[in-house]
Amino acid sequence: MSKLRFLDESLIFSFGGRYDKYKLELITDGYNETTSNFVPSVGVAFLPFEWLKLRANYAEGFAMPTPTQMAGNQTNLPNNSLKPEESKTFEIGADIYYDFITASFTYFHTDWKNKIVSNAVPGTFNPNNNNPWFRNENIEGATIAGFEFSLNADLGQAFNQDYILQPYVNVTYLPTRKNKDYSGSTSSVQAYGFDTLYRIAKITVAFGITFTKPSWNFTSTLSARYMGGTISRNYGTGEEVPITYIKYNNGTIVDLSAEKRLLDWGEKGHLNIKGAINNLFDKYDQPYINYPRPGRNFYLGVAYEF
């Protein structure tokens, strides 16, 4: 990565690249291949004011399939012919740093080639879970586009206090989650007439508030997350859920955590106690059908840091 700065560092150009060299070897049939790949990234940022940054970026992505995706496991059959995922992303946005407020807004558009999805294999039966076998496969193309927004404020700084009281919110909205593999007979979504990528929510929201008191060596966070509806495969029957977007989590999930320093030995380190209550209100939380998350659960521990 490299950067060029002009106009008293108010205009910044960035350039980068990633080079991968990898080897695929299938021990069972003697297959052996070594190849490489290079992906670039470029960007520009302009600061018309000290508190405002305007930016635009273009980047290409590359990801090898994992060994598990290729070799299979207790739910997925092997697929030795999986290709690497490739993507092209363009984004524009703005960042604001004004007094005690920080905000960010981004629009992004990503096109995928050979995106890897897990599809049911018709006519198969998996004795491990009484469901059909699945297999990771490449779809020819996919597009995800949408907006990201974040906002946080330090109310302690706003009122000249010796603590940090920081409410925050992060929103991701994806109006485009398109599976472009119209001709792919193995695409489980296309097989039922859908062109929406499944298991990707249209909207996700994370929000909360953090309190930190340095003189007490104490910090605590009350956080919440909301996940909008998704199209999800009904693994119990091997059939798609209806076209309408269904929300599998009942309400907003709230977590509470805190950390306090118990002992401080200077250069020899310090001892902290950490605690958390996850899913504080014990809400039913199932973002994907047949994949429930835990109800209310607790965590308590100590950590020595040096």
BALOBA-1460 file (C-alpha; in Angstrom, 3 decimals):
// residues 306
<rec num="1" residu="m" x="0.000" y="0.000" z="0.000"/>
<rec num="2" residu="s" x="1.155" y="3.524" z="-0.712"/>
<rec num="3" residu="k" x="-0.262" y="7.038" z="-0.484"/>
<rec num="4" residu="l" x="0.433" y="10.347" z="-2.235"/>
<rec num="5" residu="r" x="-0.563" y="13.552" z="-0.459"/>
<rec num="6" residu="f" x="-1.132" y="16.947" z="-2.096"/>
<rec num="7" residu="l" x="-2.516" y="20.399" z="-1.234"/>
<rec num="8" residu="d" x="-1.237" y="20.378" z="2.327"/>
<rec num="9" residu="e" x="-2.503" y="16.802" z="2.777"/>
<rec num="10" residu="s" x="-6.093" y="17.698" z="1.858"/>
<rec num="11" residu="l" x="-5.972" y="15.544" z="-1.300"/>
<rec num="12" residu="i" x="-4.824" y="11.944" z="-0.839"/>
<rec num="13" residu="f" x="-4.420" y="9.223" z="-3.464"/>
<rec num="14" residu="s" x="-3.923" y="5.624" z="-2.344"/>
<rec num="15" residu="f" x="-2.731" y="2.617" z="-4.322"/>
<rec num="16" residu="g" x="-2.407" y="-0.996" z="-3.321"/>
<rec num="17" residu="g" x="-2.281" y="-4.563" z="-4.484"/>
<rec num="18" residu="r" x="-2.359" y="-8.115" z="-3.207"/>
<rec num="19" residu="y" x="-0.529" y="-11.045" z="-4.756"/>
<rec num="20" residu="d" x="-1.525" y="-14.638" z="-3.976"/>
<rec num="21" residu="k" x="0.322" y="-17.765" z="-4.978"/>
<rec num="22" residu="y" x="-1.363" y="-20.982" z="-4.020"/>
<rec num="23" residu="k" x="-1.224" y="-24.711" z="-4.579"/>
<rec num="24" residu="l" x="-4.123" y="-27.158" z="-4.810"/>
<rec num="25" residu="e" x="-3.354" y="-30.800" z="-4.188"/>
<rec num="26" residu="l" x="-5.939" y="-33.570" z="-4.038"/>
<rec num="27" residu="i" x="-4.214" y="-36.519" z="-2.438"/>
<rec num="28" residu="t" x="-6.869" y="-39.041" z="-3.448"/>
<rec num="29" residu="d" x="-6.495" y="-38.626" z="-7.219"/>
<rec num="30" residu="g" x="-3.036" y="-37.072" z="-7.570"/>
<rec num="31" residu="y" x="-4.331" y="-33.699" z="-8.807"/>
<rec num="32" residu="n" x="-1.771" y="-30.927" z="-8.337"/>
<rec num="33" residu="e" x="-1.942" y="-27.303" z="-9.489"/>
<rec num="34" residu="t" x="0.033" y="-24.179" z="-8.607"/>
<rec num="35" residu="t" x="-1.172" y="-20.786" z="-9.772"/>
<rec num="36" residu="s" x="-1.256" y="-17.135" z="-8.693"/>
<rec num="37" residu="n" x="-3.486" y="-14.083" z="-8.682"/>
<rec num="38" residu="f" x="-3.089" y="-10.301" z="-8.327"/>
<rec num="39" residu="v" x="-5.810" y="-7.836" z="-7.325"/>
<rec num="40" residu="p" x="-5.436" y="-4.012" z="-7.240"/>
<rec num="41" residu="s" x="-7.062" y="-1.263" z="-5.191"/>
<rec num="42" residu="v" x="-7.130" y="2.514" z="-5.768"/>
<rec num="43" residu="g" x="-8.716" y="5.349" z="-3.858"/>
<rec num="44" residu="v" x="-8.933" y="9.099" z="-3.467"/>
<rec num="45" residu="a" x="-9.887" y="11.236" z="-0.468"/>
<rec num="46" residu="f" x="-10.516" y="14.996" z="-0.338"/>
<rec num="47" residu="l" x="-10.797" y="17.103" z="2.816"/>
<rec num="48" residu="p" x="-12.492" y="20.410" z="1.918"/>
<rec num="49" residu="f" x="-12.731" y="21.174" z="5.652"/>
<rec num="50" residu="e" x="-10.929" y="19.785" z="8.691"/>
<rec num="51" residu="w" x="-14.128" y="18.108" z="9.822"/>
<rec num="52" residu="l" x="-15.154" y="16.556" z="6.490"/>
<rec num="53" residu="k" x="-13.596" y="13.827" z="4.342"/>
<rec num="54" residu="l" x="-15.006" y="12.804" z="0.957"/>
<rec num="55" residu="r" x="-13.739" y="9.495" z="-0.421"/>
<rec num="56" residu="a" x="-14.040" y="7.033" z="-3.285"/>
<rec num="57" residu="n" x="-12.434" y="3.615" z="-3.656"/>
<rec num="58" residu="y" x="-12.237" y="0.742" z="-6.103"/>
<rec num="59" residu="a" x="-10.922" y="-2.658" z="-5.102"/>
<rec num="60" residu="e" x="-10.871" y="-6.190" z="-6.427"/>
<rec num="61" residu="g" x="-11.112" y="-9.211" z="-4.171"/>
<rec num="62" residu="f" x="-10.033" y="-12.824" z="-4.329"/>
<rec num="63" residu="a" x="-10.725" y="-15.685" z="-1.917"/>
<rec num="64" residu="m" x="-9.738" y="-19.327" z="-2.201"/>
<rec num="65" residu="p" x="-12.304" y="-21.949" z="-1.175"/>
<rec num="66" residu="t" x="-11.490" y="-23.397" z="2.210"/>
<rec num="67" residu="p" x="-10.375" y="-27.022" z="2.629"/>
<rec num="68" residu="t" x="-13.690" y="-27.815" z="4.338"/>
<rec num="69" residu="q" x="-15.686" y="-26.360" z="1.441"/>
<rec num="70" residu="m" x="-13.773" y="-28.557" z="-0.993"/>
<rec num="71" residu="a" x="-13.467" y="-31.725" z="1.100"/>
<rec num="72" residu="g" x="-16.906" y="-31.627" z="2.727"/>
<rec num="73" residu="n" x="-18.004" y="-32.448" z="6.276"/>
<rec num="74" residu="q" x="-20.952" y="-34.052" z="8.094"/>
<rec num="75" residu="t" x="-23.484" y="-31.901" z="6.206"/>
<rec num="76" residu="n" x="-21.718" y="-31.116" z="2.912"/>
<rec num="77" residu="l" x="-20.521" y="-33.443" z="0.162"/>
<rec num="78" residu="p" x="-17.039" y="-32.772" z="-1.276"/>
<rec num="79" residu="n" x="-16.605" y="-30.631" z="-4.381"/>
<rec num="80" residu="n" x="-13.113" y="-30.746" z="-5.883"/>
<rec num="81" residu="s" x="-14.048" y="-28.394" z="-8.715"/>
<rec num="82" residu="l" x="-14.735" y="-25.286" z="-6.604"/>
<rec num="83" residu="k" x="-13.256" y="-22.118" z="-8.089"/>
<rec num="84" residu="p" x="-11.966" y="-19.114" z="-6.082"/>
<rec num="85" residu="e" x="-14.388" y="-16.261" z="-5.452"/>
<rec num="86" residu="e" x="-13.595" y="-12.999" z="-7.272"/>
<rec num="87" residu="s" x="-15.170" y="-9.603" z="-6.674"/>
<rec num="88" residu="k" x="-15.074" y="-5.989" z="-7.788"/>
<rec num="89" residu="t" x="-16.206" y="-3.290" z="-5.369"/>
<rec num="90" residu="f" x="-16.776" y="0.435" z="-5.855"/>
<rec num="91" residu="e" x="-17.689" y="2.697" z="-2.958"/>
<rec num="92" residu="i" x="-18.174" y="6.390" z="-2.284"/>
<rec num="93" residu="g" x="-18.741" y="8.033" z="1.044"/>
<rec num="94" residu="a" x="-18.084" y="10.754" z="3.558"/>
<rec num="95" residu="d" x="-16.731" y="10.958" z="7.107"/>
<rec num="96" residu="i" x="-17.527" y="13.734" z="9.573"/>
<rec num="97" residu="y" x="-15.432" y="14.550" z="12.658"/>
<rec num="98" residu="y" x="-17.089" y="17.528" z="14.328"/>
<rec num="99" residu="d" x="-16.368" y="18.304" z="17.968"/>
<rec num="100" residu="f" x="-17.744" y="15.331" z="19.944"/>
<rec num="101" residu="i" x="-19.632" y="13.767" z="16.998"/>
<rec num="102" residu="t" x="-18.314" y="11.221" z="14.489"/>
<rec num="103" residu="a" x="-20.380" y="10.037" z="11.540"/>
<rec num="104" residu="s" x="-19.800" y="8.027" z="8.395"/>
<rec num="105" residu="f" x="-21.890" y="7.310" z="5.298"/>
<rec num="106" residu="t" x="-20.967" y="4.903" z="2.477"/>
<rec num="107" residu="y" x="-22.620" y="3.572" z="-0.656"/>
<rec num="108" residu="f" x="-21.037" y="0.406" z="-2.042"/>
<rec num="109" residu="h" x="-21.611" y="-1.918" z="-4.983"/>
<rec num="110" residu="t" x="-19.958" y="-5.347" z="-5.222"/>
<rec num="111" residu="d" x="-20.122" y="-7.761" z="-8.159"/>
<rec num="112" residu="w" x="-19.065" y="-11.357" z="-7.506"/>
<rec num="113" residu="k" x="-17.877" y="-13.999" z="-9.892"/>
<rec num="114" residu="n" x="-17.935" y="-17.660" z="-8.814"/>
<rec num="115" residu="k" x="-19.464" y="-16.814" z="-5.430"/>
<rec num="116" residu="i" x="-19.616" y="-19.928" z="-3.231"/>
<rec num="117" residu="v" x="-22.989" y="-20.989" z="-1.809"/>
<rec num="118" residu="s" x="-24.183" y="-24.175" z="-0.103"/>
<rec num="119" residu="n" x="-26.979" y="-25.909" z="-2.053"/>
<rec num="120" residu="a" x="-29.083" y="-28.977" z="-1.361"/>
<rec num="121" residu="v" x="-28.404" y="-31.983" z="-3.601"/>
<rec num="122" residu="p" x="-31.817" y="-33.260" z="-4.821"/>
<rec num="123" residu="g" x="-32.584" y="-36.898" z="-4.195"/>
<rec num="124" residu="t" x="-29.980" y="-37.379" z="-1.437"/>
<rec num="125" residu="f" x="-30.397" y="-38.308" z="2.232"/>
<rec num="126" residu="n" x="-27.912" y="-37.510" z="4.992"/>
<rec num="127" residu="p" x="-28.203" y="-40.026" z="7.879"/>
<rec num="128" residu="n" x="-26.282" y="-37.618" z="10.149"/>
<rec num="129" residu="n" x="-29.245" y="-35.231" z="10.407"/>
<rec num="130" residu="n" x="-32.103" y="-36.786" z="8.354"/>
<rec num="131" residu="n" x="-31.843" y="-33.940" z="5.841"/>
<rec num="132" residu="p" x="-30.635" y="-33.847" z="2.241"/>
<rec num="133" residu="w" x="-26.892" y="-33.650" z="1.657"/>
<rec num="134" residu="f" x="-25.586" y="-30.205" z="0.739"/>
<rec num="135" residu="r" x="-22.654" y="-29.231" z="-1.447"/>
<rec num="136" residu="n" x="-20.699" y="-25.987" z="-1.805"/>
<rec num="137" residu="e" x="-20.961" y="-24.767" z="-5.381"/>
<rec num="138" residu="n" x="-20.047" y="-21.720" z="-7.442"/>
<rec num="139" residu="i" x="-22.780" y="-19.530" z="-8.846"/>
<rec num="140" residu="e" x="-21.749" y="-17.571" z="-11.917"/>
<rec num="141" residu="g" x="-22.467" y="-14.146" z="-10.495"/>
<rec num="142" residu="a" x="-23.959" y="-12.160" z="-7.639"/>
<rec num="143" residu="t" x="-24.390" y="-8.505" z="-6.733"/>
<rec num="144" residu="i" x="-24.678" y="-6.897" z="-3.312"/>
<rec num="145" residu="a" x="-25.194" y="-3.137" z="-3.105"/>
<rec num="146" residu="g" x="-26.366" y="-0.811" z="-0.406"/>
<rec num="147" residu="f" x="-25.599" y="1.758" z="2.243"/>
<rec num="148" residu="e" x="-23.714" y="1.821" z="5.524"/>
<rec num="149" residu="f" x="-24.207" y="4.530" z="8.141"/>
<rec num="150" residu="s" x="-22.620" y="5.012" z="11.542"/>
<rec num="151" residu="l" x="-22.947" y="7.722" z="14.177"/>
<rec num="152" residu="n" x="-21.504" y="8.124" z="17.653"/>
<rec num="153" residu="a" x="-21.141" y="10.972" z="20.086"/>
<rec num="154" residu="d" x="-19.095" y="11.455" z="23.268"/>
<rec num="155" residu="l" x="-21.500" y="13.171" z="25.671"/>
<rec num="156" residu="g" x="-18.838" y="13.245" z="28.366"/>
<rec num="157" residu="q" x="-16.646" y="15.405" z="26.133"/>
<rec num="158" residu="a" x="-19.648" y="17.549" z="25.168"/>
<rec num="159" residu="f" x="-20.245" y="18.473" z="28.817"/>
<rec num="160" residu="n" x="-16.542" y="18.588" z="29.822"/>
<rec num="161" residu="q" x="-16.776" y="15.584" z="32.110"/>
<rec num="162" residu="d" x="-14.012" y="13.178" z="33.125"/>
<rec num="163" residu="y" x="-15.871" y="10.172" z="31.739"/>
<rec num="164" residu="i" x="-16.824" y="8.873" z="28.294"/>
<rec num="165" residu="l" x="-20.533" y="8.383" z="27.634"/>
<rec num="166" residu="q" x="-20.797" y="7.324" z="24.022"/>
<rec num="167" residu="p" x="-24.077" y="6.337" z="22.329"/>
<rec num="168" residu="y" x="-23.650" y="4.817" z="18.866"/>
<rec num="169" residu="v" x="-25.601" y="3.337" z="15.975"/>
<rec num="170" residu="n" x="-24.476" y="1.393" z="12.890"/>
<rec num="171" residu="v" x="-26.882" y="0.569" z="10.062"/>
<rec num="172" residu="t" x="-26.385" y="-1.561" z="6.945"/>
<rec num="173" residu="y" x="-29.155" y="-1.491" z="4.321"/>
<rec num="174" residu="l" x="-28.919" y="-3.793" z="1.299"/>
<rec num="175" residu="p" x="-31.673" y="-3.183" z="-1.283"/>
<rec num="176" residu="t" x="-29.693" y="-5.321" z="-3.764"/>
<rec num="177" residu="r" x="-28.823" y="-8.940" z="-2.866"/>
<rec num="178" residu="k" x="-29.059" y="-10.489" z="-6.298"/>
<rec num="179" residu="n" x="-28.223" y="-14.001" z="-7.441"/>
<rec num="180" residu="k" x="-27.478" y="-13.618" z="-11.174"/>
<rec num="181" residu="d" x="-27.145" y="-17.345" z="-11.840"/>
<rec num="182" residu="y" x="-30.421" y="-17.562" z="-13.746"/>
<rec num="183" residu="s" x="-29.369" y="-20.640" z="-15.732"/>
<rec num="184" residu="g" x="-27.842" y="-22.546" z="-12.800"/>
<rec num="185" residu="s" x="-29.979" y="-25.626" z="-12.242"/>
<rec num="186" residu="t" x="-28.167" y="-26.318" z="-8.958"/>
<rec num="187" residu="s" x="-28.967" y="-22.899" z="-7.486"/>
<rec num="188" residu="s" x="-31.417" y="-23.608" z="-4.681"/>
<rec num="189" residu="v" x="-32.826" y="-20.072" z="-4.783"/>
<rec num="190" residu="q" x="-33.231" y="-19.954" z="-8.556"/>
<rec num="191" residu="a" x="-34.846" y="-23.388" z="-8.526"/>
<rec num="192" residu="y" x="-37.792" y="-21.803" z="-6.712"/>
<rec num="193" residu="g" x="-37.940" y="-18.695" z="-8.875"/>
<rec num="194" residu="f" x="-36.079" y="-16.353" z="-6.537"/>
<rec num="195" residu="d" x="-33.134" y="-14.194" z="-7.501"/>
<rec num="196" residu="t" x="-32.294" y="-13.005" z="-3.982"/>
<rec num="197" residu="l" x="-29.226" y="-14.323" z="-2.191"/>
<rec num="198" residu="y" x="-30.416" y="-16.171" z="0.863"/>
<rec num="199" residu="r" x="-29.105" y="-15.801" z="4.408"/>
<rec num="200" residu="i" x="-28.256" y="-12.127" z="3.781"/>
<rec num="201" residu="a" x="-30.462" y="-9.674" z="5.672"/>
<rec num="202" residu="k" x="-31.868" y="-6.609" z="3.949"/>
<rec num="203" residu="i" x="-31.170" y="-4.492" z="7.001"/>
<rec num="204" residu="t" x="-29.021" y="-4.929" z="10.112"/>
<rec num="205" residu="v" x="-28.764" y="-2.428" z="12.947"/>
<rec num="206" residu="a" x="-26.347" y="-2.346" z="15.879"/>
<rec num="207" residu="f" x="-26.733" y="0.315" z="18.556"/>
<rec num="208" residu="g" x="-25.965" y="0.951" z="22.174"/>
<rec num="209" residu="i" x="-24.084" y="3.076" z="24.655"/>
<rec num="210" residu="t" x="-20.647" y="2.775" z="26.272"/>
<rec num="211" residu="f" x="-19.646" y="4.285" z="29.620"/>
<rec num="212" residu="t" x="-15.973" y="4.571" z="30.585"/>
<rec num="213" residu="k" x="-14.561" y="6.134" z="33.752"/>
<rec num="214" residu="p" x="-10.738" y="6.175" z="33.509"/>
<rec num="215" residu="s" x="-10.252" y="7.148" z="37.155"/>
<rec num="216" residu="w" x="-12.239" y="4.058" z="38.173"/>
<rec num="217" residu="n" x="-10.577" y="1.823" z="35.577"/>
<rec num="218" residu="f" x="-14.104" y="0.813" z="34.637"/>
<rec num="219" residu="t" x="-15.987" y="0.429" z="31.357"/>
<rec num="220" residu="s" x="-19.428" y="-0.916" z="30.536"/>
<rec num="221" residu="t" x="-21.403" y="-1.347" z="27.304"/>
<rec num="222" residu="l" x="-25.103" y="-1.857" z="26.706"/>
<rec num="223" residu="s" x="-25.433" y="-3.051" z="23.109"/>
<rec num="224" residu="a" x="-28.260" y="-4.230" z="20.905"/>
<rec num="225" residu="r" x="-28.563" y="-5.800" z="17.476"/>
<rec num="226" residu="y" x="-31.415" y="-6.156" z="15.048"/>
<rec num="227" residu="m" x="-31.367" y="-8.336" z="11.927"/>
<rec num="228" residu="g" x="-34.033" y="-7.889" z="9.283"/>
<rec num="229" residu="g" x="-35.754" y="-10.666" z="7.382"/>
<rec num="230" residu="t" x="-33.933" y="-13.081" z="5.124"/>
<rec num="231" residu="i" x="-34.779" y="-15.814" z="2.661"/>
<rec num="232" residu="s" x="-33.629" y="-18.992" z="4.338"/>
<rec num="233" residu="r" x="-33.810" y="-22.635" z="3.317"/>
<rec num="234" residu="n" x="-35.993" y="-24.853" z="5.448"/>
<rec num="235" residu="y" x="-33.408" y="-27.534" z="6.159"/>
<rec num="236" residu="g" x="-35.942" y="-29.719" z="7.912"/>
<rec num="237" residu="t" x="-37.979" y="-30.356" z="4.747"/>
<rec num="238" residu="g" x="-35.566" y="-29.359" z="1.982"/>
<rec num="239" residu="e" x="-38.039" y="-26.768" z="0.738"/>
<rec num="240" residu="e" x="-37.764" y="-22.986" z="0.377"/>
<rec num="241" residu="v" x="-39.687" y="-20.747" z="2.726"/>
<rec num="242" residu="p" x="-42.240" y="-18.432" z="1.075"/>
<rec num="243" residu="i" x="-41.011" y="-15.535" z="-1.061"/>
<rec num="244" residu="t" x="-42.036" y="-12.978" z="1.557"/>
<rec num="245" residu="y" x="-39.167" y="-11.952" z="3.809"/>
<rec num="246" residu="i" x="-39.537" y="-13.561" z="7.209"/>
<rec num="247" residu="k" x="-37.897" y="-12.329" z="10.400"/>
<rec num="248" residu="y" x="-36.640" y="-15.238" z="12.454"/>
<rec num="249" residu="n" x="-35.581" y="-13.213" z="15.479"/>
<rec num="250" residu="n" x="-38.334" y="-11.995" z="17.790"/>
<rec num="251" residu="g" x="-37.341" y="-8.448" z="18.594"/>
<rec num="252" residu="t" x="-34.034" y="-6.835" z="19.348"/>
<rec num="253" residu="i" x="-31.283" y="-8.770" z="21.134"/>
<rec num="254" residu="v" x="-29.597" y="-6.833" z="23.961"/>
<rec num="255" residu="d" x="-26.239" y="-7.594" z="25.607"/>
<rec num="256" residu="l" x="-24.656" y="-6.027" z="28.708"/>
<rec num="257" residu="s" x="-20.953" y="-6.212" z="29.537"/>
<rec num="258" residu="a" x="-18.591" y="-4.613" z="32.047"/>
<rec num="259" residu="e" x="-14.907" y="-4.661" z="32.928"/>
<rec num="260" residu="k" x="-13.129" y="-3.404" z="36.051"/>
<rec num="261" residu="r" x="-9.427" y="-3.387" z="36.973"/>
<rec num="262" residu="l" x="-8.903" y="-5.151" z="40.262"/>
<rec num="263" residu="l" x="-5.133" y="-4.943" z="40.760"/>
<rec num="264" residu="d" x="-2.431" y="-2.905" z="39.077"/>
<rec num="265" residu="w" x="1.239" y="-3.859" z="39.385"/>
<rec num="266" residu="g" x="2.590" y="-1.187" z="37.038"/>
<rec num="267" residu="e" x="5.120" y="-2.620" z="34.595"/>
<rec num="268" residu="k" x="4.329" y="-6.126" z="35.838"/>
<rec num="269" residu="g" x="0.795" y="-5.899" z="34.496"/>
<rec num="270" residu="h" x="-2.705" y="-5.683" z="35.876"/>
<rec num="271" residu="l" x="-5.641" y="-7.951" z="36.700"/>
<rec num="272" residu="n" x="-9.119" y="-7.238" z="35.312"/>
<rec num="273" residu="i" x="-12.487" y="-8.810" z="36.013"/>
<rec num="274" residu="k" x="-14.897" y="-9.109" z="33.088"/>
<rec num="275" residu="g" x="-18.575" y="-9.989" z="33.055"/>
<rec num="276" residu="a" x="-21.385" y="-10.124" z="30.519"/>
<rec num="277" residu="i" x="-25.054" y="-10.998" z="30.205"/>
<rec num="278" residu="n" x="-25.879" y="-11.905" z="26.613"/>
<rec num="279" residu="n" x="-29.448" y="-11.834" z="25.316"/>
<rec num="280" residu="l" x="-30.374" y="-9.878" z="28.430"/>
<rec num="281" residu="f" x="-34.154" y="-10.144" z="27.953"/>
<rec num="282" residu="d" x="-34.041" y="-13.808" z="26.856"/>
<rec num="283" residu="k" x="-35.556" y="-13.107" z="23.434"/>
<rec num="284" residu="y" x="-36.105" y="-15.860" z="20.881"/>
<rec num="285" residu="d" x="-33.226" y="-15.348" z="18.465"/>
<rec num="286" residu="q" x="-33.178" y="-17.257" z="15.173"/>
<rec num="287" residu="p" x="-31.678" y="-15.317" z="12.251"/>
<rec num="288" residu="y" x="-31.864" y="-18.393" z="9.958"/>
<rec num="289" residu="i" x="-34.455" y="-21.115" z="10.089"/>
<rec num="290" residu="n" x="-33.379" y="-24.056" z="12.284"/>
<rec num="291" residu="y" x="-30.302" y="-22.102" z="13.496"/>
<rec num="292" residu="p" x="-31.358" y="-20.629" z="16.858"/>
<rec num="293" residu="r" x="-28.883" y="-18.663" z="18.930"/>
<rec num="294" residu="p" x="-28.656" y="-19.084" z="22.728"/>
<rec num="295" residu="g" x="-31.135" y="-17.526" z="25.100"/>
<rec num="296" residu="r" x="-29.977" y="-15.554" z="28.121"/>
<rec num="297" residu="n" x="-26.448" y="-16.590" z="29.074"/>
<rec num="298" residu="f" x="-23.758" y="-15.321" z="31.432"/>
<rec num="299" residu="y" x="-20.004" y="-14.880" z="31.368"/>
<rec num="300" residu="l" x="-17.621" y="-14.026" z="34.205"/>
<rec num="301" residu="g" x="-13.830" y="-14.186" z="34.157"/>
<rec num="302" residu="v" x="-10.559" y="-12.568" z="35.070"/>
<rec num="303" residu="a" x="-7.718" y="-11.572" z="32.770"/>
<rec num="304" residu="y" x="-4.112" y="-10.800" z="33.535"/>
<rec num="305" residu="e" x="-2.587" y="-8.333" z="31.051"/>
<rec num="306" residu="f" x="0.979" y="-7.118" z="30.821"/>
